[in-house]
Amino acid sequence: MARGTPAGKSIQRCIDEGTTVPDQLVGPLVEQRLKQTDCRVSGWILDGFPQSEEQINFLKSIKIKPSLVCVFEQPEKTCIERLSHRRVDTETGDVVDISRVSPSPEQAERLVQMKEDTEGMVKKRYAFWNQAVPRIEDAFKKVLLTIQTDVNPQHITDLITDAI
C-alpha cells in the first residue's frame, strides 16, 4: 500500500470500506511471501488469513500447512473498547493506545484514528470474523489453539510458547 501499487490501492479501498480483500488478490501475495527464503527457514505468522473456505483451500492447493493456528476469542464490546482507543502517529507510524499512554501535546496533534477502528467498522469486522471461525476451527482442528484474551498478556505468550 505504501508503494502505491495497483494491488496496494485495491487493498486500501477494502480496508477503508471494511470489506475483505478479494481472494484473487490476496492469495498470490500470501503465496509469494510464504515461499521466500526467510519464511521457509524461520517460519511465519499470518494474521487474519485464512478466513474463507476459498482461502483455506488455497493454502492446501499450494501445500502450505501451518504447524499452529491460534484463534483469539474476546467479546465484541472488548474489541470495540480496545480498537476505539488505538491511534497512529502520522509522523512515526507508531501505534498508541490513548487509554494507556498520554501522548505529548506535539504527538497528540499527529495521532489519527484509522477508519477500520471506528465502532461501526469494528462491529462489521467482528461479525465477519465470527462467521469465519467455524471454518477455521474445522479445517485446522489438529493444530488449533483457542485463546481467551481476557487474561494477562504474559499468560497468552506462555500458552503460545508452550504450543510451539
Number of C-alpha atoms within 10 A of each C-alpha: 11 7 8 10 10 10 15 14 14 16 19 16 14 15 16 13 12 18 15 15 16 12 14 11 13 15 17 12 12 15 14 9 13 17 13 10 10 11 12 11 9 7 11 12 11 11 8 9 14 20 19 18 12 13 17 18 13 19 17 11 9 10 9 13 12 14 13 16 21 17 16 13 14 13 11 14 11 12 16 18 14 14 17 19 15 19 20 18 17 13 9 10 11 11 14 20 16 15 11 9 8 11 15 8 8 8 15 15 11 15 21 14 16 14 14 20 21 15 16 13 18 21 18 13 17 17 12 15 14 12 12 16 17 11 16 20 17 10 14 17 12 11 14 18 16 13 16 11 15 12 9 8 10 9 12 16 11 11 14 16 9 8 14 8
